[in-house]
Amino acid sequence: MSELKSLPVDESQDLASAENQIVGALPKMVEAGHDATLKTAFQKHLTQTRGRVEPLKSALVLMGEDAKSKSCKGMKGLLEEGEETIGEGQERDERVADLA
């Protein structure tokens, strides 16, 4: 594959992976949140993120590529940190946990 074609494919696969990882993490964030406004914001973000996944997959199909052939390591690391924060939040005041 030429570099000109591989760059948008690689970046689109990375984005698709990141968005899919966020879709998996946001329900946990909704559940962990205490404040109704925060929970609503997480739920809205989940809906918006789901709406970005399909166009990315469609773009990759149009390029003749697989949307699942790459994993976004950066998002994986961020979400691991988020899991840790959620776990720590179980021992904190609700307001502090939501802020974290």
Protein Blocks (a to p, Z undefined) as FASTA:
>chain_A
ZZklmmmmmmmmmmmmmmmmmmmmmmmmmmmpmblklmmmmmmmmmmmmmmmmmmmmmmm
mnopafklpccfklmmmmmmmmmmmmmmmmpcfklmmmZZ
